[in-house]
Amino acid sequence: MELMNKDALMLRIDLTSPMMSSFKQDPKLVAAINRLYSREEVVGSALILPERKLNFTEVQDLVKQACDVKGKPDDILTNQAKLPRIGVIKKIEEILANINNSAAEDGPPKLILRNQRLWSNCIYDLDRVTLKAFHNAKTTTLCYSSAEDKSRFNTIIFILTKIHELLSKNLTVTRRELFYQNVTRFGNQSKLDVGVRDVCCLLDSPPWDLGIVATAKGLIAGPLNIYQSDGTIVDCMTSGGTLIPQDINGIKEFKSTAKYILLVEKDAIFQKLLDEGALIRLGPVIILTGKGYPDVCTRQMLCRLVKELRLKALALVDADPHGYEIFLTYKYGSLAQSHLSESLACSSLLMLGARHHDILTLAPKEAQLSLTLLDKRKLSSLIKRPYLNSPVGVRIKSDLEAMQTNGVKAEIEAVAATALCDSYIPAKLIQGDHLG
């Protein structure tokens, strides 16, 4: 930490400079950014296979990651997209036919789903939280005759019929729009979200392949052009940032001169960095935020940017249990979305800050807050997560245990007396000791 603090003092930048265009980066910072851009060293670019025997689905996923469809004609890609759609339509028809046949034979219809509430139902040796295959997983049986299961059962049937219609007509709908189509049935948005998750798990397909897209809330800024399938081009060099598209699957290509990606937990910090001129002072960099707990679109966007632009991504979060949980969600994925981790978990993500030892050294005492009872419960839960028993995870667990022992937390603003671009972020980039 002494090295970081020494570097931090040396890297203080004058914000009163009349022209940001005349600003020159510290040579040490330029060198640090260039090291991040060394594409041969991108973490996760080489696949590390687990020692156990892989099942067929996992082998398919790994082969898919190794394949490059870039440069294929649009008509070939369109034909490839049609094949799984036809298969999903057929699968939905089979499920609905089986339910109708059960009802006709006076037997209560049933649906068997993999249980997505158990960490033990996931595997972790592919550097992300991955739901086990159906034949290896613990299951939950929904029976239509059960009063407790009937509502969830009906929700699944409604969503299946709606997806059949969307795929047949090649249409898309947002979750929010789907909710308002039958408010009385769902009652609240979370009930629909659980139903969509159940159906995705049942069909072994992500929601965006079923015509259901999430409402985006994240923002992105930097030297990046997004080329969408409808021909529009989104320029992300705009004041205040650009809203992340809700149809990430509909993006054809990214073009960027950025050398790394900075993922920010909060919108307030995102805007603060833009106001401080971070795109120039820390650039060339792409900055994005999910505005708190990440939505599907932001997580999917991060994964695609890292993979397709071959850039390293660094996370800037609060040094509290919630900040670490958000970092872990981006990196490993979540239990609720474990069936989508291939597209949502960015296993190469590193934590730039604010780490627990940063606040002990840099944050003033009045900014170091005591952990609440809820914080302590959250910490205990995070420490027990199975994926933190890996060689990489052990370092993260060590940070969490130190926070638990010291009993203090702080927000990212506490580590920077003035602007984050003045010293803290440049010093952390130069130091290069990133977590993850």
C-alpha positions as CSV (number, residue, x, y, z in Angstrom):
1,M,0.0,0.0,0.0
2,E,2.9,2.3,0.6
3,L,3.9,2.0,-3.1
4,M,0.3,2.8,-4.2
5,N,0.1,5.9,-1.9
6,K,3.5,7.1,-3.1
7,D,2.4,6.7,-6.7
8,A,-1.0,8.4,-5.9
9,L,0.8,11.5,-4.7
10,M,3.0,11.7,-7.8
11,L,0.0,11.3,-10.2
12,R,-2.1,14.2,-9.0
13,I,-3.5,16.0,-12.0
14,D,-4.5,19.7,-12.3
15,L,-8.2,19.8,-13.0
16,T,-8.0,23.6,-13.8
17,S,-6.2,22.9,-17.1
18,P,-8.0,25.1,-19.7
19,M,-8.0,22.5,-22.5
20,M,-8.5,18.7,-21.8
21,S,-7.2,18.2,-25.4
22,S,-3.8,19.5,-24.3
23,F,-3.7,17.0,-21.3
24,K,-0.8,14.6,-21.4
25,Q,-0.9,11.3,-19.4
26,D,1.8,10.3,-17.0
27,P,4.2,8.0,-18.9
28,K,3.8,5.4,-16.1
29,L,0.0,5.4,-16.6
30,V,0.5,5.1,-20.4
31,A,2.7,2.1,-19.9
32,A,0.2,0.5,-17.5
33,I,-2.6,0.9,-20.0
34,N,-0.5,-0.5,-22.7
35,R,0.2,-3.6,-20.5
36,L,-3.5,-4.1,-20.1
37,Y,-3.9,-3.9,-23.9
38,S,-1.4,-6.7,-24.5
39,R,-3.9,-9.0,-26.0
40,E,-1.7,-12.1,-25.8
41,E,-2.1,-11.8,-22.0
42,V,-5.9,-11.4,-21.9
43,V,-7.0,-13.5,-18.9
44,G,-9.3,-16.3,-19.9
45,S,-8.3,-16.1,-23.6
46,A,-7.0,-19.7,-23.2
47,L,-9.5,-22.3,-22.1
48,I,-8.5,-24.2,-19.0
49,L,-10.3,-27.6,-19.0
50,P,-11.3,-29.2,-15.7
51,E,-9.8,-32.6,-14.8
52,R,-13.3,-34.3,-14.7
53,K,-15.0,-35.7,-17.8
54,L,-17.1,-33.1,-19.6
55,N,-20.6,-33.8,-20.6
56,F,-21.8,-33.3,-24.2
57,T,-23.4,-29.9,-23.6
58,E,-20.2,-28.5,-22.0
59,V,-18.1,-29.8,-24.9
60,Q,-20.5,-28.0,-27.3
61,D,-20.2,-24.8,-25.3
62,L,-16.4,-24.9,-25.4
63,V,-16.4,-25.6,-29.2
64,K,-18.8,-22.7,-29.7
65,Q,-16.5,-20.4,-27.8
66,A,-13.6,-21.4,-30.0
67,C,-15.5,-20.9,-33.3
68,D,-15.4,-17.5,-35.0
69,V,-18.4,-16.6,-37.1
70,K,-17.1,-13.1,-37.9
71,G,-17.0,-12.5,-41.6
72,K,-19.8,-14.9,-42.5
73,P,-22.4,-13.6,-44.9
74,D,-25.6,-12.3,-43.2
75,D,-27.8,-14.8,-45.0
76,I,-25.7,-17.7,-43.6
77,L,-26.0,-16.3,-40.1
78,T,-29.8,-15.8,-40.5
79,N,-30.3,-19.4,-41.7
80,Q,-28.3,-20.6,-38.7
81,A,-30.5,-18.6,-36.4
82,K,-33.7,-20.1,-37.9
83,L,-32.6,-23.7,-37.0
84,P,-32.8,-23.4,-33.2
85,R,-36.0,-21.4,-33.5
86,I,-37.8,-24.2,-35.3
87,G,-36.4,-26.7,-32.7
88,V,-37.7,-24.6,-29.8
89,I,-41.2,-24.3,-31.4
90,K,-41.3,-28.0,-31.8
91,K,-40.2,-28.6,-28.2
92,I,-42.9,-26.2,-26.9
93,E,-45.5,-28.0,-28.9
94,E,-44.4,-31.3,-27.4
95,I,-44.5,-30.0,-23.8
96,L,-48.0,-28.6,-24.3
97,A,-49.2,-31.8,-26.0
98,N,-47.9,-33.9,-23.0
99,I,-49.7,-31.6,-20.6
100,N,-53.0,-31.9,-22.6
101,N,-52.6,-35.7,-22.8
102,S,-52.1,-35.9,-19.0
103,A,-55.2,-33.8,-18.4
104,A,-57.3,-36.0,-20.9
105,E,-56.3,-39.1,-19.0
106,D,-57.6,-37.7,-15.7
107,G,-54.0,-37.4,-14.3
108,P,-52.8,-34.1,-12.9
109,P,-50.3,-32.5,-15.4
110,K,-46.8,-32.1,-14.1
111,L,-43.7,-30.2,-15.0
112,I,-40.2,-31.2,-13.8
113,L,-37.6,-28.4,-13.4
114,R,-34.1,-28.2,-12.2
115,N,-33.9,-26.5,-8.8
116,Q,-32.2,-23.1,-9.2
117,R,-32.2,-22.3,-5.5
118,L,-29.4,-24.6,-4.6
119,W,-25.7,-23.9,-4.9
120,S,-25.1,-27.6,-4.8
121,N,-27.0,-27.8,-8.2
122,C,-24.2,-25.9,-9.9
123,I,-20.7,-26.7,-11.0
124,Y,-17.8,-24.2,-10.8
125,D,-14.8,-25.6,-12.6
126,L,-15.5,-23.7,-15.8
127,D,-14.7,-20.4,-14.0
128,R,-18.4,-19.6,-13.6
129,V,-21.6,-20.7,-11.9
130,T,-23.1,-23.3,-14.2
131,L,-26.3,-25.1,-13.6
132,K,-25.9,-28.9,-13.8
133,A,-27.3,-30.9,-16.7
134,F,-30.9,-32.2,-16.1
135,H,-29.8,-35.8,-15.4
136,N,-27.3,-34.7,-12.7
137,A,-29.4,-32.0,-11.1
138,K,-31.8,-32.1,-8.2
139,T,-35.3,-31.3,-9.5
140,T,-38.5,-29.7,-8.5
141,T,-41.9,-31.2,-9.6
142,L,-44.7,-28.8,-10.2
143,C,-48.1,-30.5,-10.0
144,Y,-51.2,-28.7,-11.4
145,S,-53.4,-30.3,-8.7
146,S,-51.4,-28.6,-6.0
147,A,-52.8,-25.3,-4.8
148,E,-49.2,-24.1,-4.0
149,D,-47.9,-25.0,-7.5
150,K,-51.0,-24.0,-9.6
151,S,-50.1,-20.3,-10.1
152,R,-46.5,-21.0,-11.1
153,F,-47.7,-23.8,-13.4
154,N,-50.2,-21.4,-15.1
155,T,-47.5,-18.8,-15.5
156,I,-45.2,-21.2,-17.2
157,I,-48.0,-22.3,-19.6
158,F,-48.8,-18.7,-20.5
159,I,-45.2,-17.9,-21.2
160,L,-44.7,-21.0,-23.3
161,T,-47.7,-20.1,-25.5
162,K,-46.5,-16.5,-25.8
163,I,-43.0,-17.6,-26.8
164,H,-44.5,-20.0,-29.4
165,E,-46.4,-17.0,-30.9
166,L,-43.3,-14.7,-30.8
167,L,-41.0,-17.3,-32.5
168,S,-43.6,-18.2,-35.1
169,K,-44.0,-14.5,-36.1
170,N,-40.3,-13.6,-35.5
171,L,-41.3,-10.9,-32.9
172,T,-39.7,-9.8,-29.7
173,V,-41.2,-8.4,-26.5
174,T,-39.7,-6.9,-23.3
175,R,-40.4,-8.5,-19.9
176,R,-42.2,-5.3,-18.9
177,E,-44.4,-5.4,-21.9
178,L,-45.2,-9.1,-21.3
179,F,-46.1,-8.2,-17.7
180,Y,-48.6,-5.6,-18.7
181,Q,-50.2,-8.0,-21.2
182,N,-51.6,-9.9,-18.2
183,V,-51.2,-7.8,-15.0
184,T,-54.0,-9.6,-13.1
185,R,-52.4,-13.0,-13.7
186,F,-48.9,-12.0,-12.5
187,G,-49.6,-9.4,-9.8
188,N,-46.0,-8.3,-9.8
189,Q,-43.0,-8.3,-12.1
190,S,-40.9,-10.8,-10.0
191,K,-43.5,-13.5,-10.5
192,L,-43.2,-13.1,-14.3
193,D,-39.4,-13.1,-14.0
194,V,-39.4,-16.4,-12.2
195,G,-41.7,-17.8,-14.9
196,V,-39.4,-16.7,-17.6
197,R,-36.4,-18.3,-15.8
198,D,-38.4,-21.5,-15.4
199,V,-39.2,-21.6,-19.1
200,C,-35.6,-20.8,-20.2
201,C,-34.5,-23.7,-18.0
202,L,-37.2,-26.0,-19.4
203,L,-36.3,-25.2,-23.0
204,D,-32.5,-24.9,-22.4
205,S,-32.5,-21.6,-24.2
206,P,-31.7,-18.0,-23.1
207,P,-34.6,-15.5,-23.1
208,W,-33.2,-13.4,-26.0
209,D,-33.4,-16.6,-28.2
210,L,-37.1,-17.0,-27.2
211,G,-38.1,-13.4,-28.2
212,I,-38.0,-12.0,-24.7
213,V,-35.6,-9.2,-24.1
214,A,-34.8,-7.4,-20.9
215,T,-35.4,-3.7,-20.4
216,A,-31.9,-2.1,-20.3
217,K,-30.9,0.3,-17.6
218,G,-27.1,0.4,-18.0
219,L,-25.0,3.1,-19.5
220,I,-21.9,3.0,-21.7
221,A,-19.4,5.7,-22.8
222,G,-16.1,5.7,-24.7
223,P,-14.6,5.3,-28.2
224,L,-17.0,2.6,-29.3
225,N,-19.4,2.3,-32.2
226,I,-22.1,-0.4,-32.0
227,Y,-23.4,-1.7,-35.3
228,Q,-26.9,-3.1,-35.0
229,S,-28.7,-5.6,-37.2
230,D,-31.3,-3.0,-38.3
231,G,-28.4,-0.9,-39.8
232,T,-28.2,1.7,-37.1
233,I,-24.9,2.7,-35.6
234,V,-24.7,3.8,-32.0
235,D,-21.8,6.2,-31.2
236,C,-21.0,5.9,-27.5
237,M,-18.9,9.1,-27.3
238,T,-21.9,11.1,-26.0
239,S,-22.3,13.4,-23.0
240,G,-23.6,11.5,-20.0
241,G,-23.2,8.1,-21.6
242,T,-25.4,6.1,-24.0
243,L,-28.1,3.7,-22.9
244,I,-27.0,0.1,-23.5
245,P,-29.2,-1.5,-26.2
246,Q,-31.9,-4.0,-24.9
247,D,-31.3,-6.4,-27.7
248,I,-27.7,-7.3,-27.2
249,N,-28.1,-10.3,-29.5
250,G,-29.1,-8.0,-32.3
251,I,-25.7,-6.3,-32.3
252,K,-23.7,-7.3,-35.3
253,E,-20.3,-5.8,-34.6
254,F,-18.3,-3.5,-32.3
255,K,-15.5,-1.1,-33.4
256,S,-13.4,0.6,-30.8
257,T,-10.0,2.1,-30.2
258,A,-10.2,1.5,-26.5
259,K,-7.4,-0.4,-24.7
260,Y,-9.4,-1.6,-21.7
261,I,-12.8,-1.6,-20.1
262,L,-13.7,0.0,-16.8
263,L,-16.8,-1.4,-15.2
264,V,-18.4,0.9,-12.6
265,E,-20.9,-0.1,-9.9
266,K,-22.9,3.1,-9.5
267,D,-24.3,5.7,-11.9
268,A,-23.1,8.5,-9.6
269,I,-19.5,7.3,-10.0
270,F,-20.0,6.8,-13.8
271,Q,-21.2,10.4,-14.2
272,K,-18.4,11.7,-11.9
273,L,-15.8,10.0,-14.0
274,L,-17.2,11.5,-17.2
275,D,-17.3,14.9,-15.6
276,E,-13.7,14.5,-14.6
277,G,-12.7,13.8,-18.2
278,A,-11.9,10.1,-17.5
279,L,-12.3,9.1,-21.2
280,I,-9.2,11.3,-21.9
281,R,-7.3,11.2,-18.6
282,L,-7.6,7.4,-18.2
283,G,-8.2,6.6,-21.8
284,P,-8.5,5.2,-24.3
285,V,-11.1,3.4,-22.3
286,I,-14.7,2.1,-22.5
287,I,-16.7,2.9,-19.2
288,L,-19.9,1.2,-18.4
289,T,-22.3,0.8,-15.5
290,G,-25.3,-1.4,-14.5
291,K,-26.4,1.3,-12.0
292,G,-26.1,-1.0,-9.0
293,Y,-27.0,-4.7,-9.1
294,P,-26.4,-5.6,-12.8
295,D,-29.2,-6.2,-15.2
296,V,-29.0,-8.9,-17.9
297,C,-28.2,-6.5,-20.7
298,T,-25.2,-4.9,-19.0
299,R,-23.8,-8.3,-18.1
300,Q,-24.3,-9.6,-21.6
301,M,-22.8,-6.4,-23.1
302,L,-19.7,-6.7,-20.9
303,C,-19.1,-10.4,-21.9
304,R,-19.4,-9.6,-25.6
305,L,-17.1,-6.6,-25.4
306,V,-14.4,-8.6,-23.6
307,K,-14.7,-11.5,-26.0
308,E,-15.0,-9.7,-29.3
309,L,-12.7,-6.8,-28.7
310,R,-10.3,-8.9,-26.7
311,L,-10.0,-6.3,-24.0
312,K,-9.3,-6.7,-20.3
313,A,-12.1,-5.5,-18.0
314,L,-11.5,-3.9,-14.5
315,A,-14.3,-3.3,-11.9
316,L,-14.6,-0.3,-9.7
317,V,-17.1,-1.0,-6.8
318,D,-17.7,0.1,-3.2
319,A,-15.6,-1.6,-0.5
320,D,-18.6,-3.1,1.2
321,P,-20.4,-6.5,1.0
322,H,-22.8,-5.3,-1.7
323,G,-19.9,-4.0,-3.8
324,Y,-18.1,-7.3,-3.7
325,E,-21.3,-9.2,-4.4
326,I,-21.8,-7.1,-7.5
327,F,-18.3,-7.8,-8.7
328,L,-18.8,-11.5,-8.1
329,T,-22.1,-11.5,-10.0
330,Y,-20.4,-10.0,-13.1
331,K,-17.4,-12.4,-12.8
332,Y,-19.0,-15.7,-11.8
333,G,-22.7,-15.2,-12.5
334,S,-25.6,-15.6,-10.2
335,L,-27.5,-18.6,-8.8
336,A,-30.8,-17.4,-10.3
337,Q,-29.2,-17.1,-13.8
338,S,-26.9,-20.1,-13.6
339,H,-28.5,-21.5,-16.7
340,L,-27.3,-18.4,-18.6
341,S,-23.8,-18.1,-17.2
342,E,-22.1,-18.8,-20.6
343,S,-23.4,-15.5,-21.9
344,L,-23.6,-13.5,-18.6
345,A,-20.5,-14.4,-16.5
346,C,-17.3,-12.6,-17.4
347,S,-14.7,-14.9,-15.8
348,S,-11.7,-12.7,-16.8
349,L,-13.0,-9.6,-14.9
350,L,-10.6,-8.2,-12.4
351,M,-11.3,-5.9,-9.4
352,L,-9.4,-2.6,-9.6
353,G,-10.9,-1.3,-6.4
354,A,-12.0,-0.3,-3.9
355,R,-10.5,-3.2,-2.0
356,H,-10.8,-3.5,1.7
357,H,-7.2,-2.7,2.4
358,D,-7.6,0.5,0.3
359,I,-10.1,1.9,2.7
360,L,-8.0,1.1,5.8
361,T,-5.1,3.0,4.2
362,L,-6.7,5.8,2.2
363,A,-10.2,6.5,3.7
364,P,-10.4,8.9,6.6
365,K,-11.7,7.4,9.9
366,E,-15.0,9.3,9.6
367,A,-15.7,7.7,6.2
368,Q,-15.0,4.1,7.5
369,L,-18.5,2.9,8.6
370,S,-19.2,-0.1,10.9
371,L,-20.8,-3.1,9.2
372,T,-24.5,-3.5,10.0
373,L,-26.1,-6.8,11.0
374,L,-27.3,-7.2,7.4
375,D,-23.8,-6.5,6.1
376,K,-22.4,-9.2,8.4
377,R,-25.0,-11.7,7.2
378,K,-24.2,-10.8,3.5
379,L,-20.5,-11.3,4.2
380,S,-21.0,-14.7,5.8
381,S,-23.1,-15.8,2.8
382,L,-20.5,-14.6,0.3
383,I,-17.6,-16.3,2.1
384,K,-19.5,-19.6,1.9
385,R,-19.9,-19.5,-1.9
386,P,-18.3,-22.6,-3.4
387,Y,-16.5,-20.9,-6.2
388,L,-14.4,-19.0,-3.8
389,N,-12.5,-22.2,-2.9
390,S,-10.6,-22.0,-6.2
391,P,-7.1,-20.6,-6.4
392,V,-8.4,-17.3,-7.8
393,G,-11.4,-17.3,-5.4
394,V,-9.2,-17.7,-2.3
395,R,-7.8,-14.2,-2.8
396,I,-11.3,-12.7,-3.0
397,K,-12.3,-14.7,0.1
398,S,-9.3,-13.3,2.0
399,D,-10.5,-9.8,1.3
400,L,-14.0,-10.7,2.6
401,E,-12.6,-12.3,5.7
402,A,-10.5,-9.2,6.4
403,M,-13.6,-7.0,6.1
404,Q,-15.4,-9.4,8.5
405,T,-12.6,-9.2,11.0
406,N,-12.1,-5.5,10.9
407,G,-15.9,-4.8,10.8
408,V,-15.7,-1.7,8.6
409,K,-16.8,-0.7,5.1
410,A,-16.6,2.4,2.9
411,E,-17.9,3.7,-0.4
412,I,-15.5,4.3,-3.4
413,E,-15.7,8.1,-2.9
414,A,-14.0,7.7,0.5
415,V,-10.6,6.7,-1.0
416,A,-10.3,9.8,-3.2
417,A,-10.0,13.2,-1.4
418,T,-10.7,15.0,-4.7
419,A,-11.2,13.5,-8.1
420,L,-10.9,9.7,-8.7
421,C,-8.9,10.5,-11.8
422,D,-6.4,12.6,-9.8
423,S,-4.6,9.8,-8.1
424,Y,-6.6,6.7,-6.9
425,I,-7.5,5.1,-10.3
426,P,-4.1,6.0,-12.0
427,A,-2.2,4.6,-9.0
428,K,-4.2,1.4,-9.0
429,L,-3.7,1.0,-12.8
430,I,0.1,1.5,-12.4
431,Q,0.3,-0.8,-9.3
432,G,-1.3,-3.6,-11.4
433,D,-2.2,-5.8,-8.4
434,H,-5.8,-6.5,-9.5
435,L,-8.0,-8.9,-7.7
436,G,-9.4,-11.9,-9.6
